[in-house]
Amino acid sequence: MEQRGQEPILHAETNNRMDKETIVIGSNTNSPLIANRLGYGTMRLTGEGIYGEPRNRDEALEILRQCISSGVNFLDTADYYGEDVTNRLIAEALYPYDDELIICSKVGGARKPDKSWHAFNKPDELRSSIENNLRTLKREQMQLVHFRVMPHSEVPFEESMAAMFEMQKEGKILHVGVSNVSREELETAMKMGNIATVENMYGHGQRTSVKMVHGGETRGGEEVLDICEANDIPLIPFFSLIHSLAKNEDRVAQVARKYNVTEAQVNIAWLLHKSPWILPIPGTSSLAHFKENLMADDLELSREDMKFLD
Ligand SMILES: NC(=O)c1ccc[n+]([C@@H]2O[C@H](COP(=O)([O-])OP(=O)(O)OC[C@H]3O[C@@H](n4cnc5c(N)ncnc54)[C@H](OP(=O)(O)O)[C@@H]3O)[C@@H](O)[C@H]2O)c1
């Protein structure tokens, strides 16, 4: 990725980041996709409460355009963001799409008119979500779709996963991933078919699962990272900034001061250094934050920094 207006901070002794600036999705298939590290999560481009149109539509469209011009070729979205808002913005800003662009969506959930989230994961519901994504994004095939496990689901996990693999066979989905999964669910899914990616909550400040107030869990990346690494499966972390920044972690602040960067940048750099199989997708509704987050890619943390932060 190009240098973005700041001298790179280089250390001879880096951690295990190696020269890996890209990550391969579906490396054990005959149709791998190559994503640049970092990606971008579009959820924050919606209105208040992840619902409705963005406060500043022009800024939202500009962030998406700047993804392409700055080398971000992995976008995370869902038809229940808005609803349909992020998918419509992506199509408006970027269609016809660059060949390199990977648009990753997720199914398994939906919103009620009162804006609450609920499971939408029966086979016919998953199919209607896929059709909706294809229609709005103007695609004939989704390149990567996560089945997102929702709390209070009455549909067995295996039944939803079977529907995902069925749609893959039909060609509606190229690669199938899973999201918000436990270790056991990931292992089950891997026995049923090829799992290209996992999207779980993960960041410096919150690495493991968290119980939700009304039941269910938000599943952490820590519990599945070793499985991902052992099987060449990229881990796409969500909520990696929001929980970490809220904790005002002193060690993060110290490293930020040491390199004269922001705490958000240290959090993102930590993910990039933590494992070559992590593909961060920091979310933002702000163009200034978007540019700031991209610059985290140039921050080289030493082994000592990583040890200190761990
Ligand atoms: N699979 C799933 O279940 C799931 C769940 C949630 C999210 N996701 C995906 O993961 C992506 C990332 O998650 P997320 O957007 O919820 O959370 P996030 O990346 O942890 O953080 C987003 C929050 O951090 C703020 N922020 C971003 N950059 C900042 C900076 N440089 N300085 C200060 N604050 C900054 C944003 O505010 P501003 O807007 O003001 O910058 C926003 O409030 C989402 O966009 C979505 O695509 C997936």
The ligand as an ORCA input file, in Angstrom:
! r2SCAN-3c Opt
* xyz 0 1
  N     -20.234    -10.100     11.840
  C     -20.768     -9.353     12.751
  O     -21.547     -9.824     13.582
  C     -20.429     -7.901     12.840
  C     -20.857     -7.149     13.955
  C     -20.523     -5.817     14.008
  C     -19.785     -5.247     12.998
  N     -19.388     -5.992     11.927
  C     -18.560     -5.407     10.850
  O     -17.337     -5.015     11.439
  C     -17.057     -3.658     11.104
  C     -16.267     -3.015     12.237
  O     -17.067     -2.954     13.400
  P     -17.706     -1.594     13.943
  O     -17.765     -0.601     12.850
  O     -18.947     -1.924     14.634
  O     -16.742     -1.195     15.109
  P     -15.204     -0.755     15.217
  O     -14.470     -0.930     13.952
  O     -14.723     -1.410     16.412
  O     -15.286      0.787     15.562
  C     -16.155      1.696     14.999
  C     -16.287      2.829     16.007
  O     -14.999      3.402     16.261
  C     -14.999      4.766     15.918
  N     -13.718      5.057     15.247
  C     -13.281      4.542     14.079
  N     -12.057      5.021     13.783
  C     -11.722      5.870     14.782
  C     -10.590      6.668     15.037
  N      -9.558      6.696     14.206
  N     -10.593      7.418     16.180
  C     -11.622      7.401     17.026
  N     -12.734      6.646     16.836
  C     -12.787      5.889     15.719
  C     -16.171      4.974     15.016
  O     -16.676      6.285     15.154
  P     -16.694      7.279     13.892
  O     -17.745      6.772     12.986
  O     -17.002      8.607     14.502
  O     -15.328      7.237     13.300
  C     -17.167      3.934     15.526
  O     -17.896      4.438     16.625
  C     -18.445     -3.052     10.887
  O     -18.372     -1.850     10.175
  C     -19.157     -4.169     10.195
  O     -18.881     -4.144      8.803
  C     -19.674     -7.308     11.854
*
